[in-house]
């Protein structure tokens, strides 16, 4: 392993006189202070590597016989130029951080005291990507020493907490870390790391349960389809026998009538076979979709609701009286349509559809200008705009919330 065993006093002395091994996870879990190696001295449970790094926790030999960190443990980084005083508490695999864990800085660490970490993923200017790099505490999942988690928590020295998705050791953002990392409701709040970890575990269990339920439902549906096919096949055989007898009788009476019946029968059989193939193809597609991931199921449900909402909107539009806008309303409608197409909804929105929305905003909702919308519209007002498509309402509400947040910050 390239190092030697040390006791508590030496481990504390080499870590700026701090008992780093007593650190805990957000739920209070910590590493037991004992010797994990069978052949190691019981009074010296800490392993000190040649470069000064220290480790307390389980060990395991890999396929090549090399002893590496494995299991729940804690390590201390002693490299002075890059990360002196940084610790990791959590799961290890093959000598790497792998699983759920917490990385943090000791209070006596120069990095933490100066509140400056060069090349940090989080900058001093939280609204942008420039400024001095800030050290932070990370609570979330790792994959072979790389931070990767959909619900990870980052905490700054001043207590600021944000949680969201991390990938490749960086927070995944569309524009700014401060704006895009928040709670499930989209409100900037301090996230509880314990709730984040619990939520992630619960989400995984729910996914497994839904997958099992979907598989059982698919098997049941397949069994019913097989039974239905067998019954249909038996009925088809019986029907064909009756038709054959009928055709023979009709042929004896009139050849011309028999020819017409034969043509109709052939067409009917072809249509039945075509429908059978279509039902089989639909059944295979349905079975495949049922076995897909939860995201696919949610998308299908979302499309169903969107169609239903669209039908309701169309019916409601039919019931509404036709309002003829004035010339002034037309000019305001053009401004509002440009505003919807460019800012509020955007993403290549169709001009004709935006003009229709603008007319409804002016004539139905009484929003006669862009400034009026920005000043008085609330997100609960948008919920009642049934004449607007659901996803467009969602985009408009998101823009409205962002506009209010910017106004409050200013």
NORRAVEN-V12806 format. One record per pair of residues at least 12 apart in sequence whose ideal C-beta (glycine too) atoms are under 7 Angstrom apart, sorted by sequence separation. I is the first residue (numbers start at 1). J is the second residue. D is the distance in Angstrom with one decimal. If there is no record, write none. Layout:
# NORRAVEN-V12806
I;J;D, I;J;D
This chain:
# NORRAVEN-V12806
21;33;6.4, 33;45;6.5, 57;69;6.2, 58;70;5.7, 75;87;6.7, 89;101;6.0, 90;102;5.9, 122;134;5.1, 140;152;2.8, 151;163;6.0, 58;71;3.4, 74;87;6.4, 75;88;5.3, 88;101;5.8, 89;102;5.0, 120;133;3.0, 139;152;6.6, 140;153;6.4, 341;354;4.5, 55;69;5.9, 57;71;6.0, 74;88;6.9, 119;133;5.9, 120;134;5.5, 122;136;5.5, 138;152;6.4, 139;153;4.4, 152;166;4.5, 247;261;5.6, 337;351;7.0, 340;354;4.4, 382;396;5.6, 57;72;6.3, 58;73;6.1, 74;89;4.4, 88;103;4.8, 118;133;5.4, 120;135;6.5, 150;165;4.9, 247;262;6.4, 382;397;4.9, 57;73;1.8, 116;132;5.7, 117;133;4.7, 138;154;5.7, 164;180;6.3, 56;73;6.0, 57;74;6.2, 86;103;6.8, 87;104;5.8, 116;133;6.7, 117;134;6.2, 149;166;5.2, 154;171;6.9, 164;181;3.3, 337;354;4.4, 340;357;5.7, 55;73;6.3, 56;74;5.4, 72;90;7.0, 117;135;4.1, 136;154;4.9, 137;155;4.3, 148;166;6.1, 163;181;6.1, 164;182;6.8, 337;355;4.4, 340;358;6.4, 379;397;4.9, 382;400;6.8, 72;91;5.9, 73;92;5.5, 86;105;5.5, 87;106;6.6, 115;134;6.4, 136;155;6.1, 147;166;4.6, 148;167;5.4, 162;181;4.1, 55;75;4.6, 85;105;5.6, 115;135;6.6, 136;156;5.4, 162;182;6.8, 36;57;6.1, 54;75;6.7, 71;92;6.1, 85;106;4.2, 337;358;4.0, 379;400;5.6, 36;58;4.8, 37;59;5.6, 53;75;6.4, 54;76;4.4, 70;92;5.5, 134;156;5.8, 135;157;6.7, 146;168;6.2, 147;169;4.9, 243;265;5.9, 333;355;6.6, 336;358;3.9, 379;401;6.2, 36;59;6.2, 53;76;6.4, 69;92;4.1, 70;93;6.0, 85;108;6.4, 86;109;6.9, 112;135;5.7, 146;169;5.5, 377;400;6.2, 53;77;5.8, 70;94;6.9, 85;109;2.6, 111;135;5.0, 31;56;5.6, 53;78;5.2, 84;109;6.2, 85;110;7.0, 333;358;4.1, 336;361;5.7, 31;57;5.6, 52;78;3.3, 68;94;5.5, 69;95;5.1, 84;110;6.5, 85;111;6.4, 140;166;6.2, 333;359;5.3, 336;362;6.8, 51;78;6.7, 68;95;3.5, 85;112;6.6, 360;387;5.0, 51;79;6.6, 163;191;3.8, 161;190;4.2, 162;191;6.9, 333;362;5.3, 374;403;6.3, 105;135;5.4, 161;191;5.5, 332;362;5.7, 339;370;4.7, 357;388;5.8, 62;94;6.0, 122;154;6.6, 104;137;4.3, 163;196;5.5, 329;362;4.8, 103;137;6.9, 325;359;6.0, 329;363;6.6, 335;369;7.0, 336;370;5.9, 5;40;5.7, 11;46;4.4, 21;56;5.0, 57;92;6.7, 102;137;6.9, 103;138;4.7, 335;370;5.8, 5;41;5.5, 7;43;5.8, 102;138;7.0, 332;368;5.4, 7;44;4.7, 102;139;4.8, 325;362;6.4, 332;369;5.6, 6;44;5.6, 14;52;6.5, 153;191;5.3, 325;363;5.7, 5;44;3.9, 6;46;4.9, 14;54;6.7, 153;193;4.4, 323;363;4.2, 5;46;6.9, 31;72;6.5, 100;141;5.4, 101;142;5.8, 5;47;6.2, 6;48;4.8, 31;73;5.7, 99;141;6.6, 115;157;5.0, 11;54;5.7, 31;74;4.8, 99;142;6.4, 153;196;5.4, 3;47;5.7, 4;48;5.8, 98;142;5.7, 3;48;5.1, 97;142;4.1, 98;143;6.3, 112;157;6.6, 151;196;4.5, 1;47;6.5, 3;49;4.3, 98;144;5.8, 2;49;6.1, 3;50;5.6, 345;392;5.3, 2;50;5.2, 96;144;5.1, 97;145;5.1, 121;169;6.9, 128;176;6.3, 151;199;6.0, 96;145;4.6, 121;170;4.9, 127;176;6.1, 151;200;5.0, 121;171;6.2, 345;395;4.8, 23;74;6.7, 127;178;5.7, 344;395;7.0, 345;396;6.1, 126;178;4.1, 344;396;5.0, 21;74;5.6, 139;193;4.1, 122;177;6.1, 344;399;4.6, 20;76;5.1, 343;399;6.5, 139;196;7.0, 31;89;7.0, 225;283;5.6, 15;76;5.4, 14;78;6.5, 23;87;6.3, 25;89;6.3, 222;287;6.6, 1;67;5.2, 23;89;5.5, 20;87;5.3, 16;85;6.3, 218;287;5.4, 316;386;5.5, 317;387;6.1, 316;387;7.0, 218;290;4.5, 217;290;6.5, 218;291;6.1, 313;386;5.4, 312;386;6.9, 313;387;6.0, 214;290;5.2, 215;291;6.7, 25;102;5.6, 214;291;6.5, 23;104;7.0, 309;390;5.2, 210;294;5.8, 306;390;5.8, 20;106;6.0, 207;294;5.8, 18;106;5.0, 16;106;6.3, 18;108;5.7, 15;106;6.6, 16;108;4.0, 100;197;6.2, 26;139;6.0, 26;193;3.8, 27;194;5.0, 26;194;4.4, 26;197;7.0, 186;401;6.8
